[in-house]
Amino acid sequence: MQSTVLTELQHEYAELFDIDGNLDRLIKKIELLSYVNPLNIEKEKHHFFASKYTEDPDFRYPKLKFNPYKLHRMFFSQRLERIEDEHIRTLYKEIIYYYSNMVQCIESIGEKKRFHYNSLRVYGSPTEKDVENARFILHFASEPLTSEMEKLFNAEEAKAYFEDFSKEYDFPLNIRFSTHIAADAMVSNASQALLIKRNAKFSKNQLLTLANHEIGVHLVTTYNAMEQPLKIFSNGFPKNVETQEGLAVFSEYMSGALTLKRLKELAYRVLASDSLIKGYTFSDTFDLIHNQYKLNRDDAFGITLRAHRGGGFTKDRLYLSGLRKIYKRYRKEESMEPLLSGKVSLDSEMAIKRLSKMGLVSKNTHTNLAYRQNRNTNKTLDFILNNLK
């Protein structure tokens, strides 16, 4: 957005920009994923396997770099009554509650019951329909393994692949290696970086999947958000995770990268999240995924880790429900562009339209290239997605 136009908007909506800026400075301190990923994953994985899956891991987590009480106080000291528009005022009230809950999540990491309860407030728990959808997916026989599924590429080779893929996009690609992430690769929104797990191995299909998921959506929305007048587009609207992950998995589908194996992975994540509600221990969830559903032990450990990190983390349940909602939107031929404007949610579309009328939403500079043409040829995937409840 041109600086003169932005200056005029900042003058016209001075109170809104003041509160948005205040919240930006507070929210920057609390990227949840930088705290909830254990520091000693590999060591505890080895110990868990050596114990024949009986001794639950004892994970360690990063220390807090902020004072939770002071942060709460500063969130609730914002004078929202200064925002004249009632709907936008309500939006920012929801934003404050959302991030206040996230602070409570972070400060309770490692405290099983307390963290799980706080996680439920931010991410919710799987519904009965979510669990039914997961079981429905797991009824289908997986595709036969091909050479594209073999994990032949190391982290350095993955880095080269992502750098080549990103040439189609008009933004810089900052890649860093990490040993403290649960996923093989993920975007850090705060640092605009793509993190790659240093000791991970990747298949050709997985590289295509991650490129379309992480670069095609998560970095696209990161860089679009940076050009928006309001910082909340970068920090994230309430309930943005379900929409953003739905868009990212849908990008896998449209690019032809999505496989039944990958869809089953999302189904296992729902069941692992559901097991938390039932009071399952780490070992119990691992037993469910590995012994009952016969998933290999490394993948079963990864799914169990993602669900039990922090003390019970339900974020992973949202990938499948997000995909279902985005696919439904696609079938209605509704544009995805409003959802690529930043870290926004389906629930916030009315608020975005209102902000747009006020001149407070910029047109997207970047878009998802996979959305231009449906390259999926797997009819089983179409059948499944069309029949999710």
N, C-alpha and C positions, 0 to 999 in steps of 0.2 A: 504494500500500500504506500502511495506517495507520501512523503513526510509532511507536506503542507496539508493534505487531506486528513492525515492522522492527527496533526496538531489541532485542526479545527474540531475533530471529533472529541479529542481529549479535553478541549475547552467546553464543548457543549455538554458532555457527559462526565464532567470532572469528578463527581462523587463516585460514579461507577468505576472509573479508571483508578481512582485512589484506592478503593476497596480491592479491586482486582489485583493491583500491584502489591498491596499489603499481603494478600493471600498467596501470591506468587512467591514472595520472599519466605513465607512460612512453609509452604508445600515443598519447596526445593530441598528441605531438610529431611524429607520422609519418604524416600523411594523404598517401598516395602520389600521389593525383591532383593535389594542390596543387603537387607538384614535377615531375611528368612531362609536364605540358602546356607546350609551348614558349611563350616570351614574344613571339616574332616571327613568328607564323604567317602573317599577311597579307603581310608583306614578302617572306618566302621563297616563298610561293605565287606572287606576282607574278613573282619572279625565275625560278622553275621554269617557269612558262608562257612567259616571254620567251625562255628557252633552248630552246624547242621540246621540253621534257620530257627534256633530256639532262643538266642539271647538278643533282645532288642538293641538296636544301635543307641549309643549315647552321643548325640550330636552336639557340637559346639557352634556358637553363633557369634557374629561380630558384635562388638560393644556399641552401645548407643552413643551417638555424637550430638545429642540434643537433650534438653530437659523437658520431659513429657508434660509436667505440670505447667510450666511456663508457656509451652506451645499451646496447650488447651486454653489457657487464660487469654492468650493473644488472639486465638481464633474467635473466641466468643466476645472479645472486646470490640469487634468490628461494628460500626454503627450503620447497620443495614437500612434503617429508616431513612437514610439520606438518598437511597435509590428510589426515584420517583415511580418508575414503572413497577406495578404490583407483581407482574409475572416474572420479571427479571429479579426483583427482590426475593421472591420465593425460590427461584433457581439458586441464588447465592446462599440462601439459608440452607438449602439441601446440600450445597457444596460444602459448607462449613460442617454440617453433621457428618457427611461422608468422610471428610478428612480427619475429623476428630475421632471417628471410629477407627480409622487407619492408624492413628497415633496409639490408640489403645491396643491395637493388634501388635504393633512393633514393641511396645513396652512390655508385653506379656509373652513374647517369644520364648519358648522353652518351658513355659508353665502350661502343661497339657490342657487342663479343663478350661482355664481362663482364656488361653489363646484361641482354642477351638471355638468358644462362645463368641469371642470378638471377631473371629474369622467369619462366622455365620452372619454376623451383623453386616459385614462388608460384602460378602460373596453369596450368602444364602446356602441352602443345601439342596441336593437333587430332589426333584419332585418324583412322584410315583410314575408319571409319564416319562421323565428322563430315564429312570431305571428300566422301564419297559422298552424304551427305544434302544438302550444299550444292549439289553438281552436279545432284542430282535436282530440287531446287527451281528451279534456273536453266533447266531444260528447259521450264518452263511459260511460256506467252505472258503478258506483263503485261496488266493491265486497261487499257482505253482511258482516257486522261486526262480528268478531269472538272473542273468549276469548283472542286470541293473540294480539288483537287490543286495549284491555282495558288498560288504564293507571293505573297500580296497584303498580308500583315500584317507590320508592323515590330515591333521589340522592345517599344515602349511599348504597342502594341495587344495583344501577347502577354501582357504583364504584366496588363493589364485582364482578359483572358480567364481567366488562371490565378486571379486574385483572385475572379472570379465563380464559377469552378468549385469553389474551395476552401470556399465557403460551406456546401457539403454536409458538410464535415468539421469536427469540433470541435477544431481546433488552429490556432494562429496561422500565417499564411503570411508569411514574411520573404523578400522578393525583392530580389536585387541584380543589377546589370548587370556584365558582365565582357567583356574583349577577349582573355583568356588561357585560354579553354577550347576543347577540340577539338570538343565537342558543341554543338548550338544551345542546349541547356538541360540542366542537371544539378543534382542535389542535393548540397550540401556537408553531410555528416553532422556534421562537427565544429561548424559554425556554425548548424545547422538552417535553412539557407537554400536557396532555389531560385535558382540562377544562370542568367541569360539572356545569351547572346552579343549584345552591343550592336548589331553590324552585320548580324545575321541577319534573313532574311525567312522567314515562316512561311505554310504553307497552312492552310486550315480543318481538314483531316484531320490535319495534323501537330500542330496545337494540341490536338485531342482525344486524339491518341496520346500526346503528352508529358504532358498532364494526368493521364491514367490511369496512365502509367508512373511519372512522377516524384512526383506528389502522392498518387495512389491506392495506391502501394506504397512507394516509397523514403521519403516523409515519414511515411506510416502506421507503418512499421517503426521509423523514427527516434523518433517520439513514444511508441510503445508501449515501446520499449527504455528510454526515460528513466524509465519508471515501474517498471521491474524492479529488484529488490533488488541484483542483481549488475551491475557496470558492463560486463562482457564482452558483454552483450546489445546495448549501444550500440557498443562498439568493433568487434565482429564475431568470430564463431567462425571457425575454420579452414575454408576452402573455401566461405565464405558467398556469394561473388560469383556463382557459377553459379546457386545457388538464388534469390538475390535478383533477379538479372536475369531468370531464368526466370519468377518470379512477376510481374515488371513487364511483360514482353512478353505473358504470359498475360492480364494485366489489359487490355492493348490488344485482345487477341482477344475477351474476354468483353464488352467495351464496344462492339464492332462497329467499332472504329477500325483494326484490323489489316488491311493490304492485302497483296496479293502483292508489290507493289513494296517494301514494308517488309520482308517475309520474305526477299526477294532481297537486300536490304541486309545482313541478318544472314548470309546465305550468302556474300556477297562478303567479309564480315569474316573468315569461316572460311578462305576461300582466301587472303586477304591474310596471315593468321597462319601458314598453312601455307607460304607463300612464304618466310617467315623461316627455316624449317628448311632450305629448299633453298638458302639463301645469297643470295637475291635482294636487290638494292639497292633503294632507294626508286624509282628510275626503272624498274627491272624489274617491281616490283609494280604500279606505275601503268600500265605497258604491258599487263600481264596484265588488269587490271580495265577500263581504258579502250579499248584497241585490240582485245584478243581477245574480251572480253565486251561491248564496245560500251556501257559505262556512260558517261554524260556526264562531261566532264572535271572539273567542280567536285565532283561526288559521288565520282568516282574519287580525286580528290586527298584528300578528307576521309577516305575509308576507308584509303587508303595512309598518310596522316598518323597515324591512330589506331594502325595496326600498327607503324609505324617510329619513333614518338616514343620518346625515351629511348635508342634503340639497338636496339629490337626488343621490342615489348610485346604479349604474347599474351592479355591479358585479354578481348579482343573475341571470341575463339573460344567463350566460355562462354555467350553469349546464346542461341545456337541449341540447344546441348546442354541448357541449363537449361530452355528452353521445352519441349523434347521430354520431359524428366523430369517437369515440372509438369503438362503435358497428360496424360501417362500416369497420373499421380496423380488428375487430374480424372476420367478415364474410369473409374477404380476407385471414384469417389465418396468419396474420402478428403478430410477437412477440410483446408483451407489455414490455418486459424487458428493452429496451433502454429508455422507458418513465418512468421507475421506478428508474432510476439512480440518481434522484434528482428532484428538482423543475424545470423540463424542459418542453418544449412545442413541439407539433408536428412540428411547424415551425422551430424549432432549430435542427431537426434531422440531417441535412446535416452538420451543425457546429459541432455536437457531433461526427459524423463519422470522421470529419477532426481532431478534438481533439484526438479521439481514435487512429488514425494513428500516431499521434505525441506522443503517450504513455501517454496522459493526461486524460484518463478515466479509472477508475478501474472497475473491474467486480463487479456486485451487490452481496453483502453479503446476503441481505434479499429480499424475493419475496412475492407476494400476493398469499396466499394459496387458495383463492376462485377461482383464474383463472385456477386452475388445472382441475376442473370438473364443467360443467354447471349443476347447481342444479335447474334452473328455470323450473317450470312445468306449468306456466301460458301462454297458447297459445295466449291469447289476447295481452299480453305484446310483444310477438314475432311479432304478426301481426302489432302492432303499430310501434315498432322499425324498422321493415322492410319497413315501408311505410312513415317514416319521410322524408321530402324533404331536 
